[in-house]
Every structure is written in C-alpha cells, then in structure tokens.
Amino acid sequence: MIVNNEANEDSPMLTSLVQDKEAKKPVEKRAVVKKNTGKNRRKSRELVLKAVYRGMLNQSELGPIFRDMVEDPDYNKADEAYFKQLLEAVTTHVDELDSKLTHFIDRKVTELSPVEHAILRISGCELMFDMSIPYRVVINEGVELAKIYGGIDGHKYINGVLDKLAADVRSAEVGSAKN
C-alpha cells in the first residue's frame, strides 16, 4: 500500500513509502527515473523532412535551409547533431538515393508526392548509410512521418517501398530477423 509518493527535487529518483506488511512500518523504496532531455531523433527527422521538402520545392541550397530550420520551434527539442548529420547525408547522397529508390517504386521518382519522396530519401539514407539504426526502426520512423505529414494512405506506400529497400540493402539483417 503506497502511503506517500514524493519526488525529491535534488535527485532524479522518486521516493515512495510503502508499508512493510510484516514489520507494520513504512519502508522507503527508490526507483530511478530517467530524465528526459527533450532531445530526440524523431524531431530531428521531422526537421530534416521539412528541410528536404523545402529544398525539393524551392531548389534551395542547404545553407539557407539549415538557418531556417534552426529557427523552427521544434529545433530545441531535436537532437541537433543527428539533425545536421542526417540532413548532410541526404543532401550528399541524393542522386544515389533516388537511383536506388527507382528499383522499388511503381512510377517515376519525379511523380512521387514531394512529402513521400522526401520521407523515402531520409529513410533510404538511414537504411543505406547508417547501419547503427536497426532496419525496423528506420521503417517505423518513415511510416510514422508519412502518417503525420503524408497523404491518406501514403504510409502504406512508404512501408512497402522501405520493406523492399531494406531487403535489398540489408539482406543479412532482414534475413536473420525473419528466421
């Protein structure tokens, strides 16, 4: 039975007093609480999506786009280092990404929705060039971005294309996951 639940401001631990049934007296229990710094990769991916999308529509250079993204309200919530790394990687490998994607889509790459095209570039970049992220995480993040920013059933299309891309570029990882 919890008698009291207090947060200690000096420590990242929560303290709760629990009554010991045998001793009939309160016993202190501590549980470590992970501090959320608010910096996350999903926000970084969202910012990269906005930047890539903007670059695609406006044919803009990376410098001005990056400066504008720093002013985005979500920038302070994002993992800045990952944002910079991913944006630079997508921009650097854009031709290679589009070339690879053409093998897994049912239309010309220029006929893709700009949002879905940007999501495929970002997720494709992570699949092809960042083996530290499990392929299932990459696919899930791409699908989640499509649910938020894409068309009505765009997330299904993204999922299908990324599944095929993952099977191609990470065949060993995908194969071992299916066994």
C-alpha atoms as a printed R data frame, in Angstrom:
    type eleno elety resid chain resno      x       y       z
1   ATOM     1    CA   MET     A     1  0.000   0.000   0.000
2   ATOM     2    CA   ILE     A     2  1.511   3.352  -1.040
3   ATOM     3    CA   VAL     A     3  1.317   5.854   1.767
4   ATOM     4    CA   ASN     A     4  3.194   8.713   0.159
5   ATOM     5    CA   ASN     A     5  4.733   9.383  -3.239
6   ATOM     6    CA   GLU     A     6  7.135  12.295  -3.280
7   ATOM     7    CA   ALA     A     7  9.610  13.465  -5.909
8   ATOM     8    CA   ASN     A     8 12.957  14.519  -4.497
9   ATOM     9    CA   GLU     A     9 13.981  17.697  -6.324
10  ATOM    10    CA   ASP     A    10 17.684  17.212  -5.590
11  ATOM    11    CA   SER     A    11 17.808  13.736  -7.066
12  ATOM    12    CA   PRO     A    12 16.479  12.081 -10.224
13  ATOM    13    CA   MET     A    13 14.903   9.434  -8.026
14  ATOM    14    CA   LEU     A    14 11.332   9.043  -6.897
15  ATOM    15    CA   THR     A    15 10.798   8.051  -3.304
16  ATOM    16    CA   SER     A    16  7.724   6.246  -2.171
17  ATOM    17    CA   LEU     A    17  6.864   4.983   1.251
18  ATOM    18    CA   VAL     A    18  5.426   1.515   1.285
19  ATOM    19    CA   GLN     A    19  4.118  -0.238   4.327
20  ATOM    20    CA   ASP     A    20  6.009  -3.445   5.112
21  ATOM    21    CA   LYS     A    21  3.253  -5.955   5.908
22  ATOM    22    CA   GLU     A    22  5.376  -7.993   8.336
23  ATOM    23    CA   ALA     A    23  7.029  -5.124  10.198
24  ATOM    24    CA   LYS     A    24  3.920  -2.901  10.078
25  ATOM    25    CA   LYS     A    25  6.083   0.154   9.459
26  ATOM    26    CA   PRO     A    26  6.817   2.314   6.412
27  ATOM    27    CA   VAL     A    27  9.739   1.223   4.224
28  ATOM    28    CA   GLU     A    28 11.403   3.589   1.743
29  ATOM    29    CA   LYS     A    29 11.671   2.346  -1.851
30  ATOM    30    CA   ARG     A    30 13.605   4.156  -4.557
31  ATOM    31    CA   ALA     A    31 13.182   3.915  -8.299
32  ATOM    32    CA   VAL     A    32 15.483   5.607 -10.772
33  ATOM    33    CA   VAL     A    33 13.659   7.962 -13.104
34  ATOM    34    CA   LYS     A    34 15.250   8.649 -16.460
35  ATOM    35    CA   LYS     A    35 15.459  12.363 -17.118
36  ATOM    36    CA   ASN     A    36 14.039  13.291 -20.499
37  ATOM    37    CA   THR     A    37 16.288  15.893 -22.032
38  ATOM    38    CA   GLY     A    38 13.721  16.534 -24.747
39  ATOM    39    CA   LYS     A    39 16.287  15.920 -27.476
40  ATOM    40    CA   ASN     A    40 15.177  13.176 -29.781
41  ATOM    41    CA   ARG     A    41 15.821  11.757 -33.190
42  ATOM    42    CA   ARG     A    42 12.186  11.759 -34.269
43  ATOM    43    CA   LYS     A    43 12.135  15.568 -34.037
44  ATOM    44    CA   SER     A    44 15.428  15.588 -35.941
45  ATOM    45    CA   ARG     A    45 13.847  13.503 -38.688
46  ATOM    46    CA   GLU     A    46 10.836  15.828 -38.800
47  ATOM    47    CA   LEU     A    47 13.138  18.816 -39.237
48  ATOM    48    CA   VAL     A    48 15.129  17.025 -41.922
49  ATOM    49    CA   LEU     A    49 11.835  16.210 -43.651
50  ATOM    50    CA   LYS     A    50 10.867  19.883 -43.627
51  ATOM    51    CA   ALA     A    51 14.296  20.875 -44.922
52  ATOM    52    CA   VAL     A    52 14.432  18.247 -47.676
53  ATOM    53    CA   TYR     A    53 10.858  19.031 -48.718
54  ATOM    54    CA   ARG     A    54 11.616  22.730 -48.854
55  ATOM    55    CA   GLY     A    55 14.787  22.123 -50.820
56  ATOM    56    CA   MET     A    56 12.904  19.962 -53.318
57  ATOM    57    CA   LEU     A    57 10.178  22.533 -53.885
58  ATOM    58    CA   ASN     A    58 12.355  25.644 -53.948
59  ATOM    59    CA   GLN     A    59 15.534  24.152 -55.402
60  ATOM    60    CA   SER     A    60 17.296  25.844 -52.493
61  ATOM    61    CA   GLU     A    61 20.828  25.489 -51.230
62  ATOM    62    CA   LEU     A    62 21.475  23.723 -47.936
63  ATOM    63    CA   GLY     A    63 22.866  26.759 -46.070
64  ATOM    64    CA   PRO     A    64 19.732  28.949 -46.061
65  ATOM    65    CA   ILE     A    65 17.509  25.946 -45.380
66  ATOM    66    CA   PHE     A    66 19.637  24.962 -42.387
67  ATOM    67    CA   ARG     A    67 19.483  28.511 -40.989
68  ATOM    68    CA   ASP     A    68 15.695  28.479 -41.311
69  ATOM    69    CA   MET     A    69 15.424  25.109 -39.570
70  ATOM    70    CA   VAL     A    70 17.357  26.489 -36.582
71  ATOM    71    CA   GLU     A    71 14.502  28.978 -36.157
72  ATOM    72    CA   ASP     A    72 11.860  26.216 -36.171
73  ATOM    73    CA   PRO     A    73 10.148  25.853 -32.759
74  ATOM    74    CA   ASP     A    74 10.919  22.109 -32.750
75  ATOM    75    CA   TYR     A    75 14.655  22.668 -33.222
76  ATOM    76    CA   ASN     A    76 15.323  22.857 -29.482
77  ATOM    77    CA   LYS     A    77 13.561  19.506 -28.988
78  ATOM    78    CA   ALA     A    78 15.634  17.779 -31.662
79  ATOM    79    CA   ASP     A    79 18.988  16.055 -31.441
80  ATOM    80    CA   GLU     A    80 20.999  18.790 -33.168
81  ATOM    81    CA   ALA     A    81 23.980  16.612 -34.045
82  ATOM    82    CA   TYR     A    82 21.773  13.958 -35.611
83  ATOM    83    CA   PHE     A    83 19.758  16.593 -37.490
84  ATOM    84    CA   LYS     A    84 22.926  18.014 -39.047
85  ATOM    85    CA   GLN     A    85 24.343  14.567 -39.816
86  ATOM    86    CA   LEU     A    86 21.169  13.280 -41.448
87  ATOM    87    CA   LEU     A    87 20.478  16.438 -43.449
88  ATOM    88    CA   GLU     A    88 24.018  16.479 -44.779
89  ATOM    89    CA   ALA     A    89 23.909  12.758 -45.621
90  ATOM    90    CA   VAL     A    90 20.609  13.050 -47.503
91  ATOM    91    CA   THR     A    91 21.875  16.076 -49.406
92  ATOM    92    CA   THR     A    92 25.209  14.432 -50.221
93  ATOM    93    CA   HIS     A    93 23.678  11.157 -51.428
94  ATOM    94    CA   VAL     A    94 20.506  12.492 -53.091
95  ATOM    95    CA   ASP     A    95 21.323  11.127 -56.568
96  ATOM    96    CA   GLU     A    96 22.355   7.729 -55.239
97  ATOM    97    CA   LEU     A    97 19.210   7.568 -53.084
98  ATOM    98    CA   ASP     A    98 16.889   8.434 -55.971
99  ATOM    99    CA   SER     A    99 18.653   5.955 -58.227
100 ATOM   100    CA   LYS     A   100 18.231   3.148 -55.689
101 ATOM   101    CA   LEU     A   101 14.605   4.063 -54.961
102 ATOM   102    CA   THR     A   102 13.648   3.769 -58.637
103 ATOM   103    CA   HIS     A   103 14.038  -0.025 -58.339
104 ATOM   104    CA   PHE     A   104 11.323  -0.226 -55.675
105 ATOM   105    CA   ILE     A   105  8.675   2.280 -56.736
106 ATOM   106    CA   ASP     A   106  5.881   1.864 -59.263
107 ATOM   107    CA   ARG     A   107  6.311   5.199 -61.014
108 ATOM   108    CA   LYS     A   108  8.962   7.696 -61.941
109 ATOM   109    CA   VAL     A   109 10.645   9.271 -58.951
110 ATOM   110    CA   THR     A   110  9.542  12.698 -60.232
111 ATOM   111    CA   GLU     A   111  5.899  11.588 -59.973
112 ATOM   112    CA   LEU     A   112  6.112  10.844 -56.238
113 ATOM   113    CA   SER     A   113  4.415  13.179 -53.805
114 ATOM   114    CA   PRO     A   114  7.138  15.592 -52.593
115 ATOM   115    CA   VAL     A   115  6.468  14.643 -48.961
116 ATOM   116    CA   GLU     A   116  6.644  10.917 -49.638
117 ATOM   117    CA   HIS     A   117  9.694  11.413 -51.841
118 ATOM   118    CA   ALA     A   118 11.426  13.306 -49.023
119 ATOM   119    CA   ILE     A   119 10.497  10.595 -46.488
120 ATOM   120    CA   LEU     A   120 11.845   7.892 -48.810
121 ATOM   121    CA   ARG     A   121 15.084   9.835 -49.217
122 ATOM   122    CA   ILE     A   122 15.511  10.231 -45.454
123 ATOM   123    CA   SER     A   123 14.639   6.638 -44.573
124 ATOM   124    CA   GLY     A   124 16.581   5.343 -47.549
125 ATOM   125    CA   CYS     A   125 19.610   7.269 -46.370
126 ATOM   126    CA   GLU     A   126 19.339   5.737 -42.910
127 ATOM   127    CA   LEU     A   127 18.921   2.241 -44.369
128 ATOM   128    CA   MET     A   128 21.799   2.574 -46.794
129 ATOM   129    CA   PHE     A   129 24.331   4.586 -44.812
130 ATOM   130    CA   ASP     A   130 23.656   4.201 -41.069
131 ATOM   131    CA   MET     A   131 23.868   0.582 -40.020
132 ATOM   132    CA   SER     A   132 23.701   1.575 -36.340
133 ATOM   133    CA   ILE     A   133 19.922   2.004 -36.638
134 ATOM   134    CA   PRO     A   134 18.001  -1.287 -36.917
135 ATOM   135    CA   TYR     A   135 16.115  -1.542 -40.197
136 ATOM   136    CA   ARG     A   136 12.786  -1.990 -38.398
137 ATOM   137    CA   VAL     A   137 13.320   1.301 -36.563
138 ATOM   138    CA   VAL     A   138 14.093   3.073 -39.839
139 ATOM   139    CA   ILE     A   139 10.951   1.689 -41.476
140 ATOM   140    CA   ASN     A   140  8.799   2.535 -38.459
141 ATOM   141    CA   GLU     A   141 10.102   6.106 -38.329
142 ATOM   142    CA   GLY     A   142  9.449   6.565 -42.050
143 ATOM   143    CA   VAL     A   143  5.903   5.212 -41.681
144 ATOM   144    CA   GLU     A   144  5.249   7.487 -38.691
145 ATOM   145    CA   LEU     A   145  6.435  10.541 -40.639
146 ATOM   146    CA   ALA     A   146  4.145   9.537 -43.503
147 ATOM   147    CA   LYS     A   147  1.183   9.188 -41.144
148 ATOM   148    CA   ILE     A   148  1.769  12.698 -39.837
149 ATOM   149    CA   TYR     A   149  2.806  14.540 -42.999
150 ATOM   150    CA   GLY     A   150  1.863  12.336 -45.958
151 ATOM   151    CA   GLY     A   151 -1.309  11.588 -47.850
152 ATOM   152    CA   ILE     A   152 -4.155   9.411 -46.562
153 ATOM   153    CA   ASP     A   153 -2.617   6.040 -47.432
154 ATOM   154    CA   GLY     A   154  0.911   7.307 -48.038
155 ATOM   155    CA   HIS     A   155  2.230   5.437 -45.022
156 ATOM   156    CA   LYS     A   156  1.273   2.122 -46.644
157 ATOM   157    CA   TYR     A   157  3.215   3.017 -49.769
158 ATOM   158    CA   ILE     A   158  6.219   4.139 -47.706
159 ATOM   159    CA   ASN     A   159  6.109   0.889 -45.740
160 ATOM   160    CA   GLY     A   160  6.061  -1.235 -48.894
161 ATOM   161    CA   VAL     A   161  8.920   0.613 -50.571
162 ATOM   162    CA   LEU     A   162 11.077   0.639 -47.436
163 ATOM   163    CA   ASP     A   163 10.466  -3.087 -46.841
164 ATOM   164    CA   LYS     A   164 11.788  -3.826 -50.336
165 ATOM   165    CA   LEU     A   165 14.722  -1.423 -49.955
166 ATOM   166    CA   ALA     A   166 15.670  -2.925 -46.589
167 ATOM   167    CA   ALA     A   167 15.585  -6.450 -48.024
168 ATOM   168    CA   ASP     A   168 17.972  -5.289 -50.736
169 ATOM   169    CA   VAL     A   169 20.473  -3.155 -48.819
170 ATOM   170    CA   ARG     A   170 20.346  -5.043 -45.513
171 ATOM   171    CA   SER     A   171 19.624  -8.550 -46.681
172 ATOM   172    CA   ALA     A   172 21.562 -10.240 -43.853
173 ATOM   173    CA   GLU     A   173 19.817  -8.215 -41.137
174 ATOM   174    CA   VAL     A   174 16.364  -8.704 -42.671
175 ATOM   175    CA   GLY     A   175 17.023 -12.404 -43.251
176 ATOM   176    CA   SER     A   176 18.164 -13.032 -39.689
177 ATOM   177    CA   ALA     A   177 15.134 -11.164 -38.323
178 ATOM   178    CA   LYS     A   178 12.754 -13.395 -40.278
179 ATOM   179    CA   ASN     A   179 14.346 -16.639 -39.019
